[in-house]
Amino acid sequence: MGTYNAFYIRTTPQADLSGIQARFPRAKIELGAQFIGASLPADDYEAPESGLADLSKDYSTDVFWLAFQSSVDAFQFHHWKVGVMVRSLVYGCFQEERTWERVEGIREPWEKLVFFDPMKLERELKYLKTEPEKHALERIWREEEIVAGSTEPGLDARDCAWEIAKHYGFPGWT
């Protein structure tokens, strides 16, 4: 089982490592070119949303939460910009496996690549038996639709996190 919980702070002059460490004493800090990364223990799976929003506001920057558990494909992504939540995605974490639990905010630029890969759609269509099912899945892909309560689009949590980390250049993912 692989569990990963981390947050990333876009580097700014205001970003203070001692302040981050004081707020999150269990965090293992890693510096990158554009981000400060902070990984947390496996049992810190629930995003500390108010604390991360505060960091984003205090440092006038972007803060991201990225977490996954590969054995059940549980996945979380949250993004704050200057203290305001701009995107929140939670898949299979707290209520029901392989189901979108929370979808809020504005789509991120990486989402089309990660969730709506045309090759993945082709694979998924092969296993559907009825034309209405196929049309419904094609519509979801066409409209790039992610809705709380839905199981589509499904995801591989580890691969999803990898693509996001690669997109932003988060430290520790090379």
Stockholm file with secondary structure:
# STOCKHOLM 1.0

chainA/1-174         MGTYNAFYIRTTPQADLSGIQARFPRAKIELGAQFIGASLPADDYEAPESGLADLSKDYSTDVFWLAFQSSVDAFQFHHWKVGVMVRSLVYGCFQEERTWERVEGIREPWEKLVFFDPMKLERELKYLKTEPEKHALERIWREEEIVAGSTEPGLDARDCAWEIAKHYGFPGWT
#=GR chainA/1-174 SS CCEEEEEEEECCTTCCHHHHHHHCTTCEEEECSSEEEEEECTTCCSCCHHHHHHHHHHTTSEEEEEEEETTTTEEEEEEEETTEEEEEEEESSSSSTTSEEEEEECCCTTHHHHHCCHHHHHHHHHTCCSHHHHHHHHHHHHHTCCCTTCCCSCCCHHHHHHHHHHHHTCTTCC
#=GC SS_cons         CCEEEEEEEECCTTCCHHHHHHHCTTCEEEECSSEEEEEECTTCCSCCHHHHHHHHHHTTSEEEEEEEETTTTEEEEEEEETTEEEEEEEESSSSSTTSEEEEEECCCTTHHHHHCCHHHHHHHHHTCCSHHHHHHHHHHHHHTCCCTTCCCSCCCHHHHHHHHHHHHTCTTCC
//
